[in-house]
């Protein structure tokens, strides 16, 4: 064999060895050709000898010279002037192994991809960024791509290269600021991170992949090669029905779930996605909820954040198994006729060193100015919504869950904090927009863009805003000047009604407006009525503990409250455990107290919620005009002295109306007359004071005859016995 010394400047050799070369592809791999001698160079610190071999491994073409004892090898190939496919044979002592040289492969990303990324218009960014198992130029391996425009050097590191950032530096695609590299031979399941050198030459803490599709289970922080989820979906029927199931006139009743604490296994261990899917589908079906909403399943390092401080916006948390398990869970729930809503958090992100903070040594994802880039309430960072690549990253994350996991809706967290530049800030602590106002124009543009795209590209998918202010037209189309959300959480209703039920009944006569005020604006947006996780934490106590009175009255109040909620205009949401009146405040580290169902009072509340769900679903008057003022009328909201409310719910399909009566004091009221829209026989559909729910069983024996006595401006009337602290639901037979 002829040995030919390579013509490589020692400065390049030294820069490669030190991991400081600005363009490693200009040195490493094969160069020359087209009539000029070929030259091959490689950095292999594990090897004592390196040979250039044919692609099939049968022929040793030449031995490479060791230009540095630290592992830099190079040689000119004898008598060859045209490039060819090759491999490298490495030797160290008695060990010998063959590898494909990562630096012989061409670009992974196409020109269109980098163009769209540079413009911030790559809707399906996840198809290109991240770690993608692939066959590239006939060789199996993994293609990596990452956005870090201000980095001096980016390398892929992992156990496969001893976490040595000098070994696999990436190629920078100028203009897009994206680094890429194809690593042959890597397989699904291997760990990886990125080592980034800042513009100033500082080595940053190793970074997880912002577009990683799987990560290690916390507290470990490496990304895991997984590729895009590959699941054989069986939910065609569900997807075809979804637009009707999630429309404004559909019954939507949501069970809000924290996967880590709904139920746990032996020794307080987590259940995996498959076990949760089976148990949740059975339970939610029995309870009559139409949807499950998961607190964020996106990967997050701190369990105490409940998922609201995510670092992996493209990865289901590994706490409950691999990404395929999450896909199976969604498919299983769809098979059971249950919709899946996921909380999505574009408002902020944590400052963990392995995450997005100072990602390439600069404020890349966040604002550099703390007045714009730091949330004082949560000690988290705020995305720079005005940077097109950041907006593209967030929009692609939203689309990813709808596209790859068939999620039916995203509930967008903390929208108010996105809409206002002065959110939770004092004068002088925020920067006005270009017009001198307080609205975050870039965040508004992002939300409108995402919502518009979802409505066009994913039929029947919903976007739900957790928004606590009076910002106009949150759930109105972008074409009408709105933000384009499908629904909005009614935080004001939640606050007012909880305030009412915390009061001693003797004082409620002065606060009837807490229950009636919400109807003044109930149809300005398409609302969801939430009793969410936020109302049973941070010292607030469980819902049952917040109710006024002794133990019996607490249960009666909660039952009456649920009766009022399920008959009030708006879709419904209830946090797990509240359906059986969990006594203890929610603790994310432990299972719900399922043993409480041995108590008839707790079991009665659970039965009531199930019956309310079925009543809400089966009676068009209770859901078809949830978001339309034509579906609601007060019969009498004026009897504050006795804390009694009477209202009418109607449908637009010709089916029977429903009359609701709430008696919110612990006093039985006999011979209480209410006006009704028609005479004849009326039926007591539901009584929250029924014995089967744990009540005193005061009521009207199931059936009543309406009298032809006009009352409350109605042509007929009913004379009722009102149970204490109870809600009655009546309908003509």
C-alpha positions in Angstrom: 0.0 0.0 0.0 1.2 3.5 -0.9 1.1 6.0 1.9 0.6 9.6 0.8 1.0 12.5 3.2 -2.0 14.8 3.4 -1.8 18.5 2.8 -3.7 19.8 5.8 -2.5 22.9 7.6 -1.5 22.2 11.2 -3.8 25.1 12.3 -6.8 23.2 10.9 -5.7 20.0 12.6 -5.3 21.8 15.9 -8.7 23.5 15.5 -10.5 20.2 14.8 -8.8 18.6 17.8 -9.7 21.5 20.1 -13.3 21.6 18.7 -12.8 25.2 17.5 -12.9 24.9 13.8 -15.5 27.1 12.2 -16.2 24.8 9.2 -15.3 21.2 10.1 -16.8 19.9 6.8 -14.1 21.9 5.0 -11.5 19.7 6.6 -13.0 16.4 7.5 -14.3 13.8 5.0 -13.2 13.5 1.4 -12.0 16.4 -0.6 -10.7 16.9 -4.1 -11.7 15.1 -7.2 -12.5 16.2 -10.7 -9.0 15.5 -11.7 -7.2 16.5 -8.5 -5.9 14.1 -5.9 -8.4 13.0 -3.3 -7.8 13.6 0.4 -9.5 12.0 3.4 -9.3 13.3 7.0 -11.0 12.1 10.2 -10.8 12.8 13.9 -11.0 9.5 15.8 -9.5 9.9 19.3 -10.5 6.3 20.2 -8.3 4.8 17.5 -4.6 4.1 17.2 -4.8 3.3 13.5 -7.3 4.2 10.7 -7.6 2.7 7.2 -9.7 3.9 4.3 -11.7 1.0 3.0 -14.2 0.4 0.2 -17.9 0.8 1.0 -18.4 -3.0 1.0 -15.5 -3.4 3.4 -13.7 -5.9 1.2 -10.8 -3.6 0.1 -8.3 -1.6 2.1 -7.6 1.4 -0.1 -4.9 3.0 2.1 -3.8 3.6 5.6 -4.3 7.1 7.0 -1.4 8.9 8.6 -1.7 10.0 12.2 -1.1 13.7 12.0 -1.7 14.1 15.8 -1.4 11.7 18.7 -4.7 13.0 19.8 -6.5 11.1 17.0 -6.3 13.2 13.8 -5.8 11.0 10.7 -5.5 11.9 7.1 -4.1 10.7 3.7 -4.2 11.3 0.0 -5.7 8.3 -1.9 -3.4 6.7 -4.5 -4.3 7.0 -8.1 -7.8 8.2 -7.5 -9.2 11.5 -8.7 -13.0 10.8 -8.6 -14.9 10.7 -5.4 -16.3 7.4 -4.2 -18.2 5.9 -1.4 -16.0 4.6 1.4 -15.9 3.5 5.0 -13.2 3.7 7.7 -11.6 0.8 9.6 -10.5 1.7 13.1 -8.1 -0.2 15.2 -7.1 0.1 18.9 -5.1 -2.8 20.3 -6.9 -6.0 19.5 -10.1 -4.3 18.7 -11.1 -3.5 15.1 -14.3 -2.0 13.8 -15.7 -0.3 10.7 -17.7 2.9 10.6 -19.3 5.2 8.0 -17.8 8.6 8.0 -20.4 11.3 8.9 -18.4 13.8 6.9 -18.8 12.1 3.6 -22.5 12.7 3.4 -24.3 15.6 1.7 -26.8 18.0 3.3 -29.8 16.6 5.2 -32.0 19.6 4.8 -33.2 20.8 1.4 -33.0 24.4 0.2 -36.8 24.9 0.5 -36.6 23.7 4.1 -33.9 26.2 5.1 -35.7 28.9 3.1 -39.0 28.4 5.0 -37.1 28.1 8.3 -35.3 31.4 7.7 -38.6 33.1 6.9 -40.4 31.5 9.9 -43.0 29.9 7.6 -42.3 26.2 8.1 -45.7 24.9 9.4 -44.4 21.4 9.9 -41.0 22.3 11.4 -40.9 19.1 13.3 -40.6 17.1 10.0 -37.1 18.6 9.6 -35.7 19.8 12.9 -35.0 17.3 15.7 -33.5 13.8 15.4 -34.9 11.8 12.5 -34.0 8.1 11.9 -33.5 7.9 8.1 -31.6 6.2 5.3 -29.4 8.9 3.7 -27.5 8.1 0.5 -28.1 4.4 1.1 -26.9 4.3 4.7 -29.1 4.0 7.8 -28.6 6.5 10.6 -30.1 9.6 12.2 -30.3 13.1 10.8 -30.0 15.9 13.3 -31.0 19.6 12.8 -31.2 22.4 15.3 -31.7 26.2 15.2 -28.8 28.1 16.9 -27.9 31.0 14.7 -25.5 32.7 17.1 -23.4 29.7 18.0 -19.8 29.4 17.1 -20.0 25.6 17.0 -22.8 23.0 17.7 -22.1 19.3 18.1 -24.2 16.2 18.7 -23.0 14.4 21.8 -24.1 11.2 23.5 -22.8 7.8 24.8 -21.9 7.0 21.1 -19.1 9.5 21.2 -18.4 9.6 25.0 -20.2 13.0 25.2 -17.2 14.6 23.4 -18.3 17.7 21.5 -15.1 17.6 19.4 -16.2 14.4 17.7 -19.3 15.3 15.8 -19.5 19.1 15.0 -22.4 20.0 12.8 -22.7 21.9 9.5 -24.1 25.4 9.6 -26.7 26.3 7.0 -26.1 30.0 6.6 -29.2 32.2 6.3 -31.4 29.9 8.3 -29.1 29.6 11.3 -29.7 25.9 11.4 -27.0 23.3 12.1 -27.3 19.8 10.6 -25.5 16.5 10.7 -26.2 12.9 9.6 -24.7 10.3 11.9 -24.7 6.9 10.3 -25.3 3.8 12.5 -27.2 5.5 15.3 -30.5 3.8 16.3 -33.8 4.6 18.0 -33.4 4.7 21.8 -30.0 6.3 22.0 -29.5 9.3 24.2 -28.2 12.6 22.8 -27.8 16.3 23.6 -26.2 19.3 21.9 -22.9 20.9 22.9 -23.0 24.5 22.0 -20.1 27.0 21.9 -21.2 30.6 22.1 -20.0 33.4 20.0 -17.6 34.4 22.8 -16.2 30.9 22.8 -17.9 29.7 26.0 -19.0 26.1 26.3 -22.7 26.2 27.4 -24.4 23.5 29.5 -25.4 20.6 27.4 -28.8 21.3 25.8 -31.7 19.0 25.2 -33.3 19.1 21.8 -36.0 21.8 21.5 -37.7 19.7 18.9 -36.9 16.4 20.5 -39.7 13.8 20.2 -38.7 11.9 23.3 -36.7 12.6 26.4 -35.3 10.7 29.4 -37.7 10.5 32.4 -36.9 13.3 34.8 -34.8 14.1 36.6 -32.5 13.0 33.8 -32.5 15.5 30.9 -31.1 13.9 27.8 -33.1 13.6 24.6 -33.9 10.2 23.2 -33.7 9.3 19.5 -37.3 8.4 18.6 -38.3 10.0 15.3 -41.8 11.1 14.6 -44.5 9.0 16.3 -45.4 5.9 14.2 -48.8 4.7 15.2 -51.4 2.8 13.1 -54.4 5.0 13.9 -57.8 3.3 14.2 -59.9 6.3 14.9 -61.3 7.2 11.4 -64.9 7.1 12.8 -64.1 9.4 15.6 -62.2 11.9 13.4 -65.2 11.9 11.0 -67.6 12.7 13.9 -65.3 15.2 15.6 -66.7 18.4 14.0 -70.2 17.6 15.2 -68.9 16.5 18.7 -67.0 19.7 19.3 -69.4 22.3 17.8 -71.0 25.1 19.7 -74.3 23.2 20.0 -72.8 19.9 21.1 -72.8 18.7 24.8 -69.2 19.1 25.9 -68.4 18.0 29.4 -64.7 17.8 30.3 -62.9 15.8 33.0 -59.6 17.6 33.8 -56.9 15.1 34.7 -53.3 15.2 36.0 -51.9 11.9 34.7 -49.4 11.6 37.6 -52.0 11.7 40.4 -55.3 10.4 39.1 -54.4 6.9 40.1 -51.1 5.4 41.1 -49.7 1.9 41.2 -48.1 -0.2 43.9 -45.6 1.8 46.1 -47.0 5.1 44.8 -45.6 4.4 41.3 -46.8 6.0 38.1 -49.2 4.0 35.9 -48.1 3.9 32.3 -50.0 5.4 29.3 -51.5 2.0 28.5 -52.9 1.3 32.0 -54.1 4.9 32.2 -55.9 4.6 28.9 -57.8 1.5 29.9 -58.8 2.8 33.3 -59.6 6.3 32.2 -61.7 5.2 29.3 -63.8 2.9 31.5 -64.2 5.5 34.2 -64.9 8.5 32.0 -67.4 6.5 30.0 -69.2 5.5 33.2 -69.2 9.1 34.4 -70.7 10.4 31.2 -68.0 13.0 30.4 -67.5 13.7 26.7 -63.8 14.8 26.9 -60.7 14.4 29.0 -58.4 17.4 29.4 -54.8 16.5 30.4 -52.7 19.0 32.3 -49.6 19.4 30.1 -48.1 16.2 28.9 -45.2 18.0 27.3 -42.0 17.1 28.9 -41.1 19.1 31.9 -38.2 18.8 34.4 -40.1 19.9 37.6 -43.1 17.7 38.6 -44.2 20.5 41.0 -45.0 22.7 38.0 -47.7 20.1 37.0 -46.3 20.4 33.4 -46.8 24.2 33.1 -43.1 24.8 32.9 -42.2 22.6 29.9 -38.9 22.2 28.1 -40.0 19.7 25.5 -42.9 21.1 23.5 -42.8 18.1 21.0 -42.5 15.2 23.4 -45.0 13.5 25.7 -43.5 13.2 29.1 -41.5 10.0 29.7 -42.9 9.6 33.2 -45.6 7.4 31.8 -43.7 5.6 29.0 -42.6 6.2 25.5 -44.3 8.4 22.9 -46.0 5.4 21.3 -47.8 4.8 24.6 -49.3 8.3 24.5 -50.5 7.7 20.9 -52.1 4.4 21.9 -53.9 6.2 24.8 -55.4 8.8 22.5 -56.5 6.1 20.1 -58.0 4.0 22.9 -60.0 7.0 24.2 -61.3 7.8 20.8 -62.4 4.2 20.4 -64.4 4.8 23.6 -66.0 7.9 22.1 -64.0 10.3 24.3 -62.3 13.4 23.0 -58.8 14.4 24.1 -57.8 17.9 25.1 -54.2 18.8 26.0 -53.0 21.9 27.8 -50.5 23.7 25.7 -48.1 26.3 27.2 -46.8 29.0 24.8 -46.8 31.8 27.4 -43.6 31.0 29.2 -40.8 28.5 29.8 -38.4 27.6 32.6 -34.8 28.8 33.0 -33.3 25.3 33.4 -29.8 25.2 32.0 -30.6 22.2 29.7 -33.6 23.9 28.2 -34.3 26.9 25.9 -32.8 29.6 28.2 -29.8 31.4 26.6 -29.9 28.5 24.1 -27.0 29.5 21.9 -25.4 31.9 24.4 -27.9 34.6 23.6 -31.5 35.4 24.4 -32.6 33.3 21.4 -36.1 32.2 22.4 -36.7 34.8 25.1 -36.6 38.5 25.2 -33.3 39.9 26.4 -35.0 42.8 28.3 -36.3 41.4 31.6 -39.3 43.8 31.3 -40.4 41.8 28.3 -38.7 38.4 28.9 -39.3 37.5 32.5 -42.4 36.4 34.4 -42.2 37.7 37.9 -45.2 35.5 39.1 -43.7 32.2 38.0 -39.9 33.0 37.7 -40.0 31.9 34.1 -39.0 33.3 30.8 -41.3 34.8 28.1 -40.9 33.8 24.5 -40.0 36.6 22.0 -43.2 36.3 20.1 -42.0 38.9 17.6 -39.1 36.8 16.4 -40.4 34.9 13.3 -38.4 31.7 14.1 -39.7 31.6 17.7 -43.3 32.1 16.5 -42.7 29.4 13.9 -41.4 27.1 16.6 -44.5 27.6 18.8 -47.0 27.3 16.0 -45.4 24.1 14.8 -45.6 22.7 18.3 -49.4 23.4 18.4 -49.9 21.7 15.0 -47.7 18.8 16.0 -50.1 17.5 18.7 -53.1 17.8 16.4 -51.2 16.3 13.4 -49.2 13.5 14.9 -51.2 12.6 18.0 -54.7 13.3 16.8 -55.4 15.5 19.8 -58.8 17.0 19.5 -58.2 20.4 21.2 -55.5 22.5 22.8 -56.4 24.5 25.9 -53.9 27.4 25.7 -52.6 28.3 29.2 -52.2 31.8 30.6 -53.5 33.7 27.5 -54.0 36.8 29.5 -50.3 36.9 30.3 -49.6 36.8 26.6 -52.0 39.5 25.6 -50.8 42.3 27.9 -47.3 43.7 28.2 -48.1 45.0 31.6 -49.5 41.7 32.9 -48.7 41.6 36.7 -46.3 44.5 36.3 -46.1 47.9 38.0 -45.5 51.1 36.0 -42.0 51.3 34.7 -41.7 47.5 34.7 -42.9 47.0 31.1 -42.3 48.3 27.6 -45.2 49.7 25.6 -46.0 48.5 22.1 -45.1 50.6 19.0 -48.4 52.5 19.5 -47.7 53.2 23.1 -50.3 50.7 24.3 -50.3 47.7 26.6 -51.3 45.0 24.1 -48.7 42.5 23.1 -49.2 42.8 19.3 -46.8 40.1 18.4 -48.4 37.5 20.8 -51.8 38.5 19.4 -50.5 37.9 15.9 -49.2 34.5 16.9 -52.5 33.4 18.5 -54.5 34.5 15.5 -52.1 32.8 13.1 -52.2 29.5 15.0 -56.0 29.5 15.5 -56.6 30.3 11.9 -54.4 27.6 10.6 -55.9 25.0 13.0 -59.4 25.9 11.9 -58.5 25.5 8.2 -56.2 22.5 8.4 -57.8 20.3 11.1 -61.5 20.0 10.8 -63.4 20.0 14.1 -60.3 20.6 16.2 -60.8 23.2 18.9 -58.6 25.8 20.5 -59.6 26.9 24.0 -58.3 29.9 25.8 -57.7 30.2 29.5 -58.2 34.0 29.5 -59.2 35.9 32.6 -59.8 39.5 31.3 -62.4 41.3 29.2 -60.2 41.2 26.1 -62.8 41.4 23.3 -63.7 38.7 20.8 -61.4 35.9 22.2 -63.7 33.2 20.7 -64.7 35.1 17.6 -63.2 34.5 14.1 -60.1 36.3 13.1 -62.0 37.5 10.0 -64.3 39.3 12.5 -61.5 40.9 14.4 -61.3 38.2 17.0 -58.5 36.0 18.3 -60.0 32.9 16.6 -60.4 30.6 19.6 -63.2 28.1 19.6 -64.0 28.5 23.3 -62.9 30.6 26.3 -62.8 29.6 29.9 -65.3 31.7 31.9 -63.0 32.6 34.8 -65.3 35.4 36.1 -68.2 32.9 36.5 -65.9 30.5 38.4 -64.7 33.3 40.7 -68.2 34.7 41.4 -70.0 31.4 41.9 -67.4 30.0 44.2 -67.5 33.2 46.2 -71.3 32.8 46.6 -71.1 29.2 47.8 -68.4 29.9 50.3 -70.7 32.3 52.1 -72.9 31.3 55.0 -76.5 31.0 53.6 -77.7 33.7 56.0 -75.7 36.2 54.1 -76.4 35.0 50.6 -79.5 37.3 50.1 -77.0 40.2 49.8 -74.9 38.4 47.1 -77.4 36.9 44.6 -75.7 38.9 41.9 -72.7 36.5 42.2 -74.9 34.0 40.5 -76.8 36.2 38.2 -74.1 38.7 37.0 -72.6 36.1 34.6 -75.7 36.1 32.5 -75.0 39.7 31.6 -72.0 38.6 29.5 -72.6 34.8 29.1 -73.0 35.1 25.3 -70.3 37.6 24.5 -68.0 34.6 24.1 -68.4 30.9 23.6 -67.7 29.8 27.2 -66.5 26.8 29.1 -67.5 26.9 32.8 -64.4 25.6 34.6 -64.0 24.3 38.1 -60.3 23.6 37.5 -57.2 22.4 39.3 -56.3 26.0 40.2 -59.3 26.1 42.6 -58.2 23.1 44.8 -54.5 24.0 45.5 -52.3 26.5 47.2 -54.2 26.5 50.5 -57.7 27.0 48.9 -58.7 23.6 50.0 -60.9 21.1 48.1 -64.2 22.2 46.7 -66.1 20.4 49.4 -64.0 22.1 52.1 -64.8 25.5 50.5 -68.5 25.0 50.8 -70.3 26.8 53.7 -71.9 25.0 56.7 -71.6 21.8 58.6 -70.7 18.5 56.8 -74.2 17.8 55.6 -74.6 21.4 54.3 -71.2 21.3 52.6 -72.3 18.2 50.6 -75.7 19.8 49.9 -74.1 23.0 48.8 -71.7 21.2 46.4 -74.5 19.2 44.9 -76.6 22.3 44.4 -73.6 24.1 42.9 -73.1 21.2 40.4 -76.8 21.3 39.5 -76.6 25.0 38.9 -73.4 24.6 36.8 -74.6 21.8 34.6 -77.8 23.7 33.8 -76.2 27.1 33.3 -75.3 28.1 29.7 -71.8 27.0 28.8 -69.7 23.9 28.3 -68.5 22.2 31.5 -65.2 21.3 33.0 -64.5 19.6 36.4 -61.1 18.7 37.9 -60.6 15.1 38.9 -61.5 14.2 42.4 -64.1 17.0 42.5 -66.6 14.5 41.0 -66.7 12.6 44.3 -66.0 15.5 46.7 -62.4 14.7 47.6 -61.8 16.2 51.1 -58.1 16.7 50.9 -56.5 19.4 48.8 -55.1 18.1 45.6 -51.5 16.8 45.9 -49.7 16.1 42.6 -47.4 13.5 44.3 -50.2 11.1 45.4 -53.3 9.4 44.0 -56.8 10.7 44.5 -58.5 9.4 47.6 -60.6 6.7 45.9 -61.3 5.0 49.2 -63.7 7.9 49.9 -66.2 6.2 47.6 -66.9 3.7 50.5 -68.8 6.7 52.1 -72.3 7.1 50.7 -72.0 10.9 50.8 -69.0 10.8 48.5 -70.5 8.1 46.3 -73.7 10.2 46.1 -71.9 13.2 44.7 -70.2 10.9 42.1 -73.6 9.5 41.1 -75.0 13.0 40.8 -72.2 14.1 38.5 -72.7 11.1 36.3 -76.5 11.8 36.2 -75.9 15.5 35.4 -73.6 14.5 32.5 -76.3 12.2 31.0 -79.0 14.8 31.5 -76.9 17.4 29.9 -76.1 15.1 27.0 -79.6 13.8 26.5 -81.6 17.0 26.8 -81.0 19.3 23.8 -82.4 22.3 25.8 -79.3 22.0 28.1 -76.7 22.1 25.4 -77.8 23.1 21.9 -77.9 26.8 22.7 -75.2 26.9 25.3 -73.6 29.8 23.4 -76.7 31.6 22.2 -78.9 34.0 24.2 -82.0 32.3 22.6 -81.4 29.3 24.8 -81.8 31.0 28.2 -84.5 33.0 30.0 -84.8 34.1 33.6 -88.1 33.2 35.1 -87.3 34.8 38.4 -83.9 36.1 39.5 -85.4 38.6 42.0 -86.1 36.4 45.1 -82.8 37.2 46.8 -84.5 37.3 50.2 -85.0 33.5 50.0 -81.9 32.9 47.7 -84.1 31.2 45.0 -83.3 31.3 41.3 -85.6 30.1 38.5 -84.6 30.0 34.9 -85.6 28.4 31.6 -83.3 26.5 29.1 -84.5 26.0 25.5 -83.4 24.3 22.3 -83.8 25.2 18.7 -84.8 21.8 17.5 -88.4 21.7 18.8 -87.7 19.5 21.8 -89.0 20.3 25.2 -87.7 23.1 27.4 -86.2 22.6 30.8 -86.9 24.7 34.0 -84.3 24.9 36.7 -85.0 26.0 40.3 -82.2 26.6 42.8 -83.0 26.9 46.6 -79.7 28.0 48.1 -80.6 28.1 51.8 -81.0 25.1 54.1 -84.7 25.9 54.4 -87.5 23.7 52.9 -89.9 26.0 51.0 -93.3 24.6 50.6 -96.0 25.7 48.1 -93.4 27.8 46.1 -95.0 28.9 42.9 -93.1 29.4 39.7 -94.3 30.3 36.2 -93.8 27.8 33.4 -94.2 28.1 29.6 -96.9 25.5 29.3 -99.5 23.6 31.2 -100.0 19.9 31.6 -97.8 17.3 33.5 -94.3 18.2 34.4 -91.7 15.8 35.5 -88.9 16.2 38.1 -85.9 15.1 36.0 -83.3 15.6 38.7 -83.2 16.7 42.4 -79.8 17.2 43.9 -81.4 16.5 47.3 -82.4 13.0 46.4 -81.5 10.3 48.9 -79.4 8.4 46.3 -77.1 11.5 46.2 -76.8 11.8 49.9 -79.7 14.3 50.3 -82.7 14.5 52.6 -85.1 13.3 49.8 -87.4 16.3 50.0 -89.1 16.8 46.6 -92.2 16.6 44.5 -92.8 12.9 44.1 -91.6 12.9 40.5 -94.6 14.4 38.7 -96.5 17.7 39.0 -99.6 19.1 37.3 -99.2 22.7 36.1 -102.1 25.0 36.9 -103.6 27.5 34.5 -102.6 30.3 36.9 -100.3 32.8 35.1 -97.2 33.5 37.1 -93.9 35.3 36.3 -95.4 36.4 33.0 -95.9 32.8 32.0 -99.3 31.2 31.0 -99.1 28.5 33.7 -97.5 27.7 37.0 -96.2 25.0 39.2 -96.5 24.8 43.0 -93.4 23.2 44.3 -91.7 21.9 47.4 -88.2 23.2 47.3 -85.6 21.0 49.0 -83.0 22.6 51.2 -79.7 23.6 49.4 -80.8 22.0 46.2 -81.3 22.3 42.5 -84.4 20.9 40.7 -84.6 20.3 37.0 -88.1 20.0 35.5 -89.5 19.4 32.1 -92.9 18.8 30.6 -93.7 15.1 30.2 
